[in-house]
Amino acid sequence: MRAPAGRGRSQAAARGFGRGGRGQFADATPDVIEEVGELLHECEGELVCNLTHKKVPYFNGAILLQNKVIIGKVEEIFGPINAVVRFLLLSMNQY
């Protein structure tokens, strides 16, 4: 006997979104690392950095050291879009 219509997997689960099927990406380190900024100071467990790169970093983008160790993710970006001055890192030990 078959289950009545509408029972079993939801439509979201049928599309691959059920039980964590979405948004899971591997933390792959890039082959080439470019300098994005320099550390200014620490404030309440977060790092404030000065932008030295011409491109604006992505929100929640990982920031790595030269030895490819992730030290944090971009949380805030300060300044206008065409002249970003600083960005704020959320330290890895906070999440």
N, C-alpha and C positions, 0 to 999 in steps of 0.2 A: 504494500500500500504506500502511495506517495504522500508526502506532506502537503497540506493545503497551500494554495498559491499565496505568496507573500511571506512565507516562513523560510527560515534558513539564513543564508547570507544576505546582508543588506546591499543596497545598490552601491553604497560607498565601498564596501568590502569587495564587491564584484569588480570595481574599477581599480582596485589595488591600493585604496586609501585606508582600509581597515587594519587595525592593530599595528600601527607604526609602519605602514608600507610607504609612507611619503616623507621626504625630508631627511632621509638617512644617507649621508655621503661619507665617503672615506676621507680621513684626514691625511691626504697625500701632500708631501712637501714638494715644492717646485724645484726644478733643476737649476734655475737661475734666480738669485736673490738680489734685489735692487735696494739701495738705501732709500728709505722713505722719510725719515726724520731723525731728530736727535732729542734725547731726554732733557727736559728742563728741570722738573722737580716732581716729587711725589706729594699727593694731597689726598688724605683720607683713604689710603689703600689703592688709589688709582694713580696712573702715571700720566703726566702732562708732557706732551712732546711738541716740538717745533717742526713744521713741515719743511723739508728741504727738497722734495721731489716735485716735478712740474705737474704730475697727475694727482688727483684727489683720491685718497684711499676709500675703499668700499666700507659701508657700515657692516659691522660684525666680521670684517675681514681679519684674518689671522696676521699677527705681526711676529716675525721670527728674528732670532739673532743670526749672526754670520754662520754659526755652526748648526743651523736649521732647527733650533729648539724654539717652540712656540712660547712666547712670553705673555701674550695677551691678545685681545680682540678690540677693534676700533668701536668705541661706544658713542662718542660725540665728535663732531667736527665744527670748529669755530671759524667764523669769517665768511665773507661772501663766496659764492661758488667759483668766481674767477680769480680770487685772491685769498685762498685759505691760508690761515696763519698757524693754527694749532689744532691738535686733535688729542683726544683723551682715550687712554687704554684701560680696559677693565683687566686687572691682573688675573692670571690663570688660577691662583689659589682662592679666588672668590666664588667660583662656580663649579 
